[in-house]
């Protein structure tokens, strides 16, 4: 349950950090049932009084490129999955009017950001949030020159600073004690953007909101400069033979091994009688089983982090939600079918 105040507080924060002005135009590509699309691409332009244009299919890069050019759009808020499509399908000339490209909903891989920067000459700015937080928590923004010098607004590999009025802290997942800068733990968020709760789910609400702090379920850290880094989700770990194994880290290494910029690999896990869980890797391209396994081993990965040869499968495409995110439940079901 998100109140008007929840949404408006988030819009005010984005308005401040984006430095919205009357000449701006928002290119909207995210569906309005997606919290990022609802707050950032529907209500932010309406309340800020700026122009906006929309396209119903966020993967239709050719049309989106034409719309950005036609309406001289200056703001584009999207996801890394969609960003890869624009890098392939849009021309540098079509995107020359953009001054800020914000990216959220999933981790922005270095290879995707670099490819976009090399083609269009603008760095996508990664942010972080979730539906329960209206949704934006933090954002990287372009550096700003002030009378005191340059104010650093972004740092590679992070999701930026919290929006005005939002507090973030990192606690130990074991005893919930606050951790020092640079230490990894569970991210907690407090501010006017925290939801009222889950509709009709009082017990579930109490589990995630404690003393006004929302328990995100994300693992990360805050450095000495206040920049937030998200390293993984608790739900994207597997417990194999008693050890926590991170799916995202394995995915990143496989993408690097295969030398690709777009997502062609997803790591998940299914039940295993002897070790609790078993890693399964799904790929949408042809691959060499031995190359992947030997390369992971050469990089010093622990044996538990290296999938077995019979746990790597070629599939046609990944199941996605309407928001463009991976449908992790469907991914796990697909992995189970592959292993039958």
C-alpha positions in Angstrom: 0.0 0.0 0.0 1.5 3.3 -1.2 0.0 6.5 -0.1 -0.2 9.8 -2.1 2.5 11.1 0.3 4.7 8.1 -0.4 4.6 8.7 -4.2 4.9 12.5 -3.9 7.9 12.3 -1.6 9.7 10.2 -4.2 8.8 12.5 -7.0 10.1 15.5 -5.0 13.4 13.7 -4.4 13.8 12.8 -8.1 12.9 16.3 -9.1 15.7 17.6 -6.9 18.5 15.2 -8.0 17.5 15.2 -11.7 17.3 19.0 -11.7 14.2 18.9 -13.8 13.6 22.1 -15.9 10.7 23.1 -18.1 12.6 22.3 -21.3 12.9 18.6 -20.4 11.0 15.9 -22.0 10.6 12.4 -20.6 10.8 9.3 -22.9 8.5 6.8 -21.2 9.1 3.1 -22.0 8.2 1.4 -18.7 4.7 0.0 -18.1 2.6 1.9 -15.6 1.9 -1.2 -13.6 5.7 -1.3 -12.9 6.4 1.0 -9.9 9.3 2.6 -11.6 7.2 3.4 -14.6 4.3 4.6 -12.5 6.3 7.1 -10.3 9.2 8.1 -12.6 7.7 8.2 -16.1 4.0 8.9 -15.5 3.7 11.1 -12.4 7.1 12.8 -12.3 6.4 14.5 -15.7 2.8 15.3 -14.8 3.6 16.9 -11.4 6.8 18.6 -12.7 4.9 20.1 -15.7 7.3 18.8 -18.4 6.6 17.2 -21.7 6.6 13.4 -22.1 6.1 10.9 -24.8 5.4 7.2 -24.4 5.8 3.9 -26.3 4.0 0.7 -25.2 6.8 -1.7 -26.1 10.1 -1.0 -24.3 11.9 -3.5 -26.5 11.0 -1.7 -29.7 14.3 0.1 -30.0 13.7 1.4 -33.5 10.5 3.2 -32.6 11.9 4.5 -29.4 14.9 5.9 -31.2 12.6 7.8 -33.6 10.5 9.2 -30.7 13.5 10.4 -28.7 14.7 12.2 -31.9 11.3 13.6 -32.9 10.4 15.0 -29.5 14.0 15.9 -28.4 13.6 13.8 -25.3 16.2 14.7 -22.6 15.3 12.1 -20.0 15.1 8.3 -20.4 14.4 6.0 -17.5 14.6 2.3 -18.3 16.2 -1.1 -17.3 19.5 -2.7 -18.3 17.6 -5.3 -20.3 16.0 -2.6 -22.4 19.2 -0.5 -22.5 21.0 -3.3 -24.4 18.2 -3.3 -27.0 18.7 0.5 -27.6 22.5 0.1 -27.9 21.9 -2.3 -30.8 18.9 -0.7 -32.5 19.2 3.1 -32.0 21.7 5.5 -33.7 23.9 8.0 -32.0 22.1 10.8 -33.8 18.7 9.7 -32.5 19.9 9.8 -28.8 21.9 13.1 -29.0 19.2 15.1 -27.1 19.4 12.9 -24.0 21.1 14.5 -21.0 20.2 11.9 -18.4 19.6 8.1 -18.7 18.5 6.5 -15.5 18.6 2.8 -15.1 17.0 0.6 -12.4 15.0 -2.6 -11.6 18.0 -4.9 -12.0 21.8 -4.6 -11.7 23.5 -2.6 -14.5 26.4 -4.8 -15.7 29.7 -3.0 -16.6 29.6 -4.4 -20.2 26.1 -2.9 -20.8 27.0 0.5 -19.4 30.3 0.6 -21.4 28.7 -0.4 -24.7 26.0 2.3 -24.2 28.6 5.0 -23.3 30.9 4.1 -26.2 28.0 4.4 -28.8 26.1 7.4 -27.4 28.6 9.3 -25.3 26.4 9.4 -22.2 26.9 7.2 -19.1 23.7 5.5 -17.9 23.2 6.4 -14.2 22.3 3.4 -12.1 19.7 3.7 -9.3 18.1 1.4 -6.7 14.7 0.8 -5.3 11.8 -1.5 -4.9 8.0 -1.3 -5.1 7.7 -1.1 -1.3 9.8 2.1 -1.3 7.7 4.0 -3.9 10.2 2.9 -5.5 13.4 4.9 -5.7 15.9 4.8 -2.8 19.1 6.1 -4.4 20.5 7.3 -7.7 23.7 8.2 -9.3 23.6 11.6 -11.0 26.1 13.6 -13.2 28.8 15.5 -11.3 27.9 19.1 -10.6 30.3 22.2 -10.6 29.7 24.5 -7.6 31.6 27.5 -6.2 33.5 25.1 -4.0 34.5 22.8 -6.9 33.1 19.7 -8.4 30.5 17.8 -6.4 30.8 14.1 -7.2 27.3 12.7 -7.9 28.2 9.2 -9.2 30.6 6.4 -8.6 31.1 3.4 -10.9 29.7 0.1 -9.5 27.4 1.8 -7.0 23.7 2.8 -7.1 24.4 6.3 -5.9 23.4 8.4 -2.8 20.0 8.1 -1.2 17.4 10.7 -2.4 16.8 13.7 0.0 15.0 12.6 3.1 15.8 8.9 2.8 18.2 7.1 5.3 20.0 3.9 4.5 21.9 1.7 6.9 23.6 -1.7 6.7 23.1 -4.3 9.4 24.4 -7.8 10.2 22.0 -10.5 8.9 22.7 -12.4 12.1 22.0 -9.9 14.9 20.9 -6.8 13.0 23.6 -4.7 14.5 24.7 -1.7 12.4 27.8 -2.2 10.4 30.6 0.2 9.6 31.2 1.8 6.2 32.5 -0.7 3.7 31.1 -3.7 5.6 28.6 -5.9 3.7 25.2 -6.8 5.2 21.5 -6.3 4.8 20.3 -3.0 3.5 17.6 -1.2 5.6 15.8 2.0 4.4 13.8 4.6 6.3 12.0 7.7 5.0 8.7 9.1 3.7 8.8 6.7 0.8 8.4 3.5 3.0 5.0 1.8 2.2 2.1 1.7 4.6 2.3 -2.0 4.5 1.0 -5.1 2.6 -2.8 -5.0 2.1 -4.5 -7.4 4.5 -1.1 -8.9 5.5 -0.3 -7.4 9.0 2.1 -10.2 10.0 4.0 -10.0 6.7 4.3 -6.2 7.1 5.7 -6.6 10.6 8.4 -9.0 9.3 9.8 -6.3 6.9 9.1 -3.0 8.7 10.7 -2.6 12.1 10.8 0.7 13.9 10.1 2.4 10.6 13.0 0.7 8.8 12.2 -1.4 5.8 14.1 -4.7 5.5 15.0 -4.8 1.7 16.4 -8.4 1.6 19.3 -7.0 -0.5 22.9 -7.5 0.4 25.2 -4.5 0.1 27.3 -1.8 1.7 27.7 1.9 2.1 31.1 3.4 1.6 32.7 6.3 3.5 31.4 8.7 0.8 27.8 7.5 1.3 27.6 5.7 -2.0 25.5 2.5 -1.8 26.6 -0.8 -3.5 24.2 -3.7 -3.9 26.0 -7.0 -4.3 23.2 -9.5 -4.3 19.8 -10.5 -3.1 19.3 -13.0 -0.2 16.9 -14.8 -2.6 19.7 -15.1 -5.2 21.9 -17.3 -3.1 21.9 -21.0 -2.8 22.9 -23.0 0.2 25.0 -25.8 -1.1 26.7 -28.2 1.5 26.2 -25.5 4.1 27.9 -22.7 2.1 26.1 -19.6 0.6 26.8 -19.5 -3.2 26.0 -16.3 -5.1 24.2 -16.7 -8.4 25.0 -13.2 -9.7 28.7 -13.5 -9.3 28.7 -16.7 -11.3 26.5 -15.1 -14.0 28.9 -12.2 -14.3 31.9 -14.4 -14.7 30.3 -16.6 -17.4 29.3 -13.5 -19.4 32.9 -12.3 -19.2 34.2 -15.7 -20.2 31.9 -15.7 -23.3 32.7 -12.1 -24.1 29.1 -10.8 -24.5 27.4 -7.6 -23.4 23.8 -8.7 -23.2 22.2 -11.2 -20.9 22.7 -14.7 -22.3 23.1 -16.6 -19.0 21.1 -17.1 -15.9 22.1 -19.1 -12.8 19.5 -20.7 -10.6 19.3 -23.8 -8.4 17.1 -26.8 -7.8 16.8 -29.2 -4.9 19.5 -31.8 -4.4 19.3 -34.8 -1.9 23.0 -34.8 -1.0 23.9 -31.1 -0.9 20.6 -29.3 -0.3 20.7 -27.5 -3.7 22.3 -27.9 -7.1 23.4 -25.0 -9.4 21.8 -25.0 -12.9 23.0 -22.6 -15.7 20.7 -21.7 -18.5 22.2 -20.1 -21.7 20.5 -18.7 -24.8 23.6 -19.2 -27.0 25.6 -22.2 -28.1 28.5 -22.8 -25.7 31.4 -25.1 -24.8 30.7 -26.8 -21.5 34.4 -27.5 -20.8 35.4 -23.9 -21.6 33.0 -22.5 -19.0 34.0 -25.0 -16.3 37.7 -24.7 -16.8 37.6 -20.9 -17.0 35.7 -20.6 -13.7 38.2 -22.9 -12.1 41.1 -20.9 -13.5 39.6 -17.7 -12.0 39.9 -19.3 -8.5 36.2 -20.1 -8.0 35.6 -22.6 -5.1 34.4 -26.0 -6.3 30.9 -25.4 -4.9 30.6 -22.3 -7.1 31.3 -24.3 -10.3 28.3 -26.0 -11.9 28.6 -29.6 -13.0 28.9 -30.3 -16.7 25.4 -31.8 -16.9 23.9 -28.7 -15.2 24.5 -26.3 -18.1 21.7 -26.1 -20.7 20.9 -24.3 -23.9 17.4 -22.8 -24.1 15.6 -20.5 -26.6 14.8 -17.5 -24.3 14.5 -16.5 -20.7 11.0 -16.1 -19.2 10.4 -12.4 -18.3 7.9 -10.5 -16.3 5.9 -7.7 -17.9 8.4 -5.2 -16.3 11.3 -6.7 -18.2 12.8 -8.4 -15.2 13.6 -12.1 -15.1 10.8 -14.2 -13.9 12.9 -16.1 -11.4 10.1 -18.5 -10.4 9.7 -19.5 -14.1 13.5 -19.7 -14.5 13.6 -22.2 -11.6 10.8 -24.3 -13.1 12.5 -24.3 -16.5 15.7 -25.4 -14.9 13.9 -28.3 -13.1 12.4 -29.4 -16.5 15.9 -29.3 -18.1 17.3 -31.6 -15.4 14.6 -34.3 -15.7 
